[in-house]
Amino acid sequence: MNTSPPNSGEFGQRPSQPGLIVPKTANEALRPEAGTPPPRRSRRSHNQIIVFLNFLMTLLVFIVLAGGVLAYLGKREFESPGPTTTASTILIKPNTGVQEIAELLERRGLISDSRVFWLGVGAYRSDGQLKAGEYEIKAGASMHEIMDILKSGKSILYSLTIPEGLTVEQAFERIAQHDVLSGDMPPLPPEGSIATDTLRFTRGATRQDIVKKLLADQKKLVDDIWERRSPDLPISTVDEFVTLASIVEKETGIAEERSRVAAVFLNRLKKHMRLQSDPTIIYGLFGGKGKPADRALYQSDIDKPTPYNTYQIDGLPPTPIANPGRAALEAVANPSKTNDLYFVADGTGGHVFAATLQEHNENVARYRKFQKKQAEAAKAAGENATPGDGASDTAQ
């Protein structure tokens, strides 16, 4: 019997001694070896991750739902009627941010919550579109409507009217007294250099800006009309043109008469006759302040020499006597073609014209007769008045 150990190379046997190389079969050599298995997690650790992920999902859903509810409520608040019961105005100064505007609106009681307003403005991507200005907010306006108003830039407009025939000093008084305008008045410009117009402006406009625009508008108007003047005018400069237009402006307020009144003065200049205009007497006596309403014009005023009294001086006065409007300027630039040298009031607000002194004297006589009848009628009415018809008020 053989008691020695088995041969290590015998098929199907594994070596019993370490370090020995055991040959593999072809199938074994081609079979892939198994990789290192991952560490096994405990059941407890696996459960904690699932719980955390579930918490995150729940929290996310809650946040989304809460955000949706807040967005819905905010949009409803943004679109709902506001708290005001009467119309109001608000002034938004330049360079005011959305949050500042929202806080101002809330302080004024025009919106209920400033946060909703500026968040809503941001949601509509209108942050940089709110414009400075003064706006009218209607009663019950929603935040959305207020946003649209501020985006529109349609500020409240105020007006200032400078009527034809005012002097520069009188026009400046109107500008200075307008309480919406700001800033000081500039120095007085030359007489006749202010445009007679109605200006529209927003709160915050300065008095200097208004004067600057009126000066520029008048200069452009005068230059434009002067360029289109009749070639045979007996005036040679723009200053003379404006001066004569100011006299025409003060002589009549009837549009249809202006070109004929201008023709009278131009015809007299051509014949080297004195203009004999009553408004020039008044300006010589009272200057830019104008004649007091209760002050009559006396014969002594006509006889009093001043640089402006065209009963006493030849030609035109040294400066305009008022600010002429477009119609008066047009009338002087292109006057009526007449031989008239005189005109006098007709008693109805207009004038009658004459080419000869005889005809003019007849017109004056008719006017004096008309004045006398008016005075007699007024006197009779005063004598026959009873205490109940206002006679006592007239007597005072």
C-alpha positions in Angstrom: 0.0 0.0 0.0 1.3 3.5 -0.9 1.0 5.9 2.1 2.7 9.0 0.5 0.6 12.3 -0.1 -1.2 12.6 -3.3 0.5 14.3 -6.2 -0.3 18.1 -6.1 -0.7 18.2 -9.9 -3.4 15.6 -9.9 -6.6 16.7 -11.6 -9.3 18.0 -9.4 -7.0 18.5 -6.3 -6.0 21.8 -4.7 -2.6 22.2 -3.2 -2.3 21.8 0.5 0.9 23.9 0.7 1.0 27.6 0.3 2.9 29.3 -2.5 2.3 26.6 -5.0 1.0 27.6 -8.4 -2.0 25.6 -9.4 -2.7 25.5 -13.1 -6.3 26.4 -14.2 -8.4 24.8 -16.8 -9.3 26.8 -19.9 -12.8 27.5 -18.7 -11.5 28.8 -15.4 -9.0 31.1 -17.0 -11.7 32.7 -19.3 -14.3 33.2 -16.5 -14.3 36.8 -15.1 -13.4 37.3 -11.6 -15.9 38.8 -9.2 -15.3 42.4 -8.1 -15.1 43.7 -4.6 -18.7 43.8 -3.2 -19.9 47.3 -1.7 -20.1 47.7 2.0 -23.5 46.7 3.2 -25.6 49.5 4.8 -27.5 48.9 7.9 -31.3 48.9 7.7 -31.5 51.8 10.1 -29.2 54.1 8.0 -31.3 53.3 4.9 -34.5 54.4 6.7 -33.0 57.8 7.9 -32.2 58.8 4.3 -35.7 58.0 3.1 -37.2 60.0 5.9 -35.0 63.0 5.1 -35.8 62.9 1.4 -39.5 62.7 2.2 -39.2 65.7 4.5 -37.5 67.7 1.8 -40.2 66.8 -0.7 -42.9 67.7 1.7 -41.2 71.0 2.5 -40.8 71.8 -1.1 -44.4 71.1 -1.8 -45.4 73.2 1.1 -43.2 76.1 0.0 -44.7 75.9 -3.6 -48.2 75.8 -2.2 -47.6 78.7 0.2 -45.9 80.7 -2.5 -48.8 80.1 -4.8 -51.3 81.2 -2.1 -49.3 84.3 -1.3 -48.9 85.2 -5.0 -52.7 84.8 -5.4 -53.5 86.9 -2.4 -50.9 89.5 -3.3 -52.3 89.7 -6.9 -55.8 90.0 -5.6 -54.7 92.8 -3.2 -52.8 94.5 -6.1 -55.8 94.4 -8.3 -58.5 95.2 -5.7 -59.9 98.7 -5.2 -57.8 100.9 -2.9 -58.8 102.5 0.4 -59.4 106.0 -0.8 -62.9 107.5 -1.0 -62.0 110.8 -2.7 -59.7 111.8 -5.5 -56.2 112.8 -4.4 -52.9 114.1 -5.9 -49.4 112.9 -5.2 -46.1 114.4 -6.2 -43.3 112.0 -7.1 -39.9 113.7 -7.1 -37.2 112.8 -9.6 -34.9 109.9 -8.7 -37.3 108.4 -6.3 -37.1 104.6 -6.0 -40.0 102.1 -6.2 -39.8 101.3 -2.5 -39.8 105.0 -1.5 -42.8 105.5 -3.8 -44.6 102.6 -2.2 -43.9 103.9 1.3 -45.1 107.4 0.2 -48.3 105.9 -1.2 -49.0 104.0 2.0 -48.3 107.1 4.2 -50.8 109.1 2.1 -53.4 106.3 2.5 -53.6 105.6 -1.2 -52.6 101.9 -0.9 -53.0 99.4 2.0 -49.5 97.8 1.9 -46.3 99.2 0.5 -44.7 95.7 0.2 -47.5 94.5 -2.0 -47.1 97.5 -4.2 -43.3 97.3 -4.8 -43.5 93.5 -5.2 -46.3 93.9 -7.7 -44.4 96.5 -9.6 -41.4 94.2 -9.7 -43.6 91.3 -10.8 -44.8 93.4 -13.8 -41.2 94.3 -14.5 -42.0 98.0 -14.2 -39.4 99.0 -11.6 -37.6 101.5 -13.8 -40.7 102.8 -15.6 -42.3 104.9 -12.8 -41.9 108.6 -13.7 -41.6 111.7 -11.6 -44.4 114.2 -11.7 -47.7 115.2 -10.0 -50.5 112.8 -10.5 -54.2 112.7 -9.8 -55.3 109.4 -8.2 -59.0 108.7 -8.5 -61.0 107.5 -5.5 -60.7 103.7 -4.9 -57.8 103.3 -7.5 -56.1 99.9 -7.2 -52.4 99.5 -6.9 -52.3 98.3 -10.5 -54.1 101.4 -11.6 -51.8 103.6 -9.6 -48.8 101.8 -11.2 -50.2 102.4 -14.7 -50.7 106.1 -13.9 -47.1 106.5 -12.7 -45.9 104.7 -15.7 -47.8 106.9 -18.1 -46.0 110.1 -17.0 -49.3 112.0 -17.6 -48.7 114.6 -14.8 -51.3 117.2 -13.8 -50.8 120.2 -15.9 -51.2 123.8 -14.7 -51.7 126.8 -16.9 -50.5 130.4 -17.0 -52.0 133.0 -19.4 -50.3 136.2 -20.4 -53.0 138.2 -22.3 -52.2 140.5 -25.2 -51.4 144.0 -24.1 -49.9 143.4 -20.7 -46.7 145.2 -20.0 -43.6 143.1 -19.0 -44.0 144.3 -15.4 -47.7 143.2 -15.4 -46.8 139.8 -16.9 -44.0 139.3 -14.3 -46.5 140.0 -11.6 -48.7 137.2 -12.8 -45.8 134.8 -13.0 -44.6 135.7 -9.5 -48.0 135.1 -8.0 -48.5 131.7 -9.5 -48.2 129.4 -6.5 -47.3 126.2 -8.4 -44.2 127.7 -9.9 -41.0 127.7 -7.8 -37.9 129.8 -7.6 -37.1 133.5 -7.9 -38.0 135.9 -10.7 -35.2 136.9 -13.1 -34.5 140.6 -13.9 -37.1 142.4 -16.0 -36.4 142.0 -19.8 -37.1 144.8 -22.3 -40.7 145.9 -22.8 -42.5 144.0 -25.5 -40.3 140.9 -25.3 -42.8 138.5 -23.5 -45.0 136.2 -25.6 -48.7 136.6 -25.0 -49.7 133.0 -24.7 -51.0 130.2 -22.3 -48.3 127.9 -21.1 -49.0 124.5 -19.6 -46.5 123.1 -17.1 -46.2 120.6 -14.2 -45.6 121.4 -10.6 -42.0 122.1 -9.9 -41.5 124.2 -13.0 -39.4 127.3 -12.2 -40.3 130.9 -12.8 -37.1 131.4 -14.6 -37.9 128.5 -17.0 -41.3 130.1 -17.7 -39.8 133.5 -18.4 -37.1 132.0 -20.6 -39.7 130.2 -22.7 -41.9 133.3 -23.1 -38.9 135.3 -24.2 -37.8 132.6 -26.7 -41.4 132.2 -28.1 -41.8 135.9 -28.6 -38.5 136.3 -30.3 -39.3 133.5 -32.7 -42.8 134.8 -33.4 -41.5 138.4 -34.1 -38.7 137.1 -36.3 -41.0 134.9 -38.3 -43.6 137.6 -39.0 -40.9 140.3 -39.7 -39.5 138.0 -42.4 -42.9 138.1 -44.1 -43.6 141.8 -43.8 -44.8 144.0 -46.6 -41.8 145.6 -48.5 -43.1 149.2 -48.3 -43.3 149.6 -44.6 -42.0 153.0 -43.2 -40.2 151.1 -40.4 -36.7 149.7 -40.8 -35.9 147.7 -37.6 -37.5 144.9 -35.6 -37.6 147.1 -32.6 -39.7 149.7 -34.4 -41.9 146.9 -35.7 -42.6 145.6 -32.2 -43.1 149.2 -30.8 -45.8 150.0 -33.4 -47.4 146.6 -32.9 -47.7 147.3 -29.2 -49.5 150.6 -29.9 -51.9 148.8 -32.2 -52.4 146.2 -29.5 -53.4 148.8 -27.0 -55.6 150.8 -29.4 -58.1 148.0 -30.2 -59.1 144.6 -29.0 -61.3 143.9 -32.1 -59.5 141.5 -34.4 -61.2 142.8 -37.6 -59.9 146.4 -36.9 -56.2 145.7 -36.2 -54.9 145.8 -39.7 -56.9 149.0 -40.4 -55.6 150.7 -37.2 -52.1 149.6 -38.2 -52.6 151.2 -41.6 -53.6 154.5 -40.0 -50.4 154.7 -38.0 -48.2 153.6 -40.9 -49.9 156.1 -43.2 -49.2 158.9 -40.7 -45.5 157.8 -40.4 -45.2 158.0 -44.2 -46.6 161.6 -44.1 -44.5 162.5 -41.0 -47.6 163.1 -39.0 -47.6 162.5 -35.2 -49.2 159.3 -34.2 -51.4 160.9 -31.4 -52.1 157.6 -29.6 -53.6 157.9 -26.1 -52.0 154.6 -24.9 -48.6 156.2 -25.4 -49.6 159.0 -23.1 -50.6 156.5 -20.4 -47.3 154.6 -20.7 -45.3 157.8 -20.4 -47.2 158.7 -17.2 -47.4 155.4 -15.5 -44.8 153.1 -17.1 -45.1 149.3 -16.9 -47.5 149.4 -13.9 -50.3 150.8 -16.0 -52.9 153.4 -15.4 -55.1 152.8 -12.3 -58.6 151.8 -13.2 -60.1 154.8 -11.5 -57.8 157.3 -13.1 -59.2 159.3 -16.0 -57.1 160.8 -18.8 -57.1 164.6 -18.7 -56.3 167.3 -21.2 -53.3 168.2 -19.1 -52.0 164.7 -19.5 -52.1 165.1 -23.3 -50.2 168.4 -23.0 -47.6 166.9 -20.7 -44.4 166.1 -22.5 -42.9 162.6 -22.0 -40.6 160.5 -24.2 -43.7 158.4 -25.0 -46.3 161.0 -25.6 -46.9 160.8 -29.3 -49.0 163.9 -29.2 -45.8 165.7 -28.3 -43.0 163.7 -30.1 -42.5 162.9 -33.7 -42.4 159.3 -34.9 -42.4 156.3 -32.6 -41.7 156.2 -28.8 -38.4 154.8 -27.7 -39.7 151.4 -26.7 -42.8 149.3 -27.0 -45.6 150.1 -24.5 -46.8 146.6 -24.0 -46.4 143.0 -25.2 -48.1 142.7 -28.6 -49.7 139.4 -29.7 -49.6 137.6 -33.0 -52.6 139.4 -34.5 -51.2 142.9 -33.8 -47.8 141.9 -35.2 -49.4 140.4 -38.3 -51.5 143.6 -38.7 -48.4 145.9 -38.7 -46.4 143.5 -41.0 -49.2 143.4 -43.6 -51.6 146.2 -43.0 -54.8 147.1 -44.8 -54.3 149.1 -48.0 -56.2 152.3 -47.1 -55.8 156.1 -47.1 -57.1 156.4 -43.6 -55.3 158.8 -41.3 -57.7 159.1 -38.4 -60.0 156.9 -36.3 -62.2 157.6 -33.3 -64.4 155.4 -31.1 -67.9 154.7 -32.3 -69.5 154.2 -28.9 -70.1 150.4 -29.4 -66.5 149.2 -28.7 -65.2 149.7 -32.2 -63.9 152.6 -34.2 -64.8 154.7 -37.3 -62.1 155.6 -39.7 -61.5 158.7 -41.9 -59.1 159.7 -44.6 -59.6 163.5 -44.1 -59.6 165.7 -41.1 -63.1 167.1 -42.0 -64.5 163.6 -42.1 -62.8 162.8 -38.8 -64.2 165.9 -37.1 -67.7 164.8 -38.1 -67.0 161.4 -36.6 -65.7 163.0 -33.4 -68.8 165.2 -33.2 -71.1 162.2 -33.5 -69.2 160.4 -30.8 -69.4 163.4 -28.5 -73.1 163.5 -29.1 -73.4 159.8 -28.3 -71.4 160.4 -25.1 -73.7 163.2 -24.1 -76.8 161.1 -24.5 -75.2 158.4 -22.5 -74.4 160.8 -19.7 -78.0 162.3 -19.7 -79.5 158.8 -19.6 -77.3 157.8 -16.7 -78.2 160.9 -14.8 -81.9 160.4 -15.4 -81.6 156.8 -14.3 -79.9 158.0 -11.1 -82.6 160.6 -10.3 -85.5 158.2 -10.9 -84.0 155.3 -9.0 -85.8 153.9 -6.0 -84.1 152.4 -2.9 -84.9 149.0 -4.1 -83.1 149.2 -7.5 -79.5 149.6 -6.3 -79.3 153.4 -6.5 -77.8 153.6 -3.0 -75.0 151.3 -4.1 -74.3 153.4 -7.2 -74.2 156.6 -5.1 -71.5 155.1 -2.9 
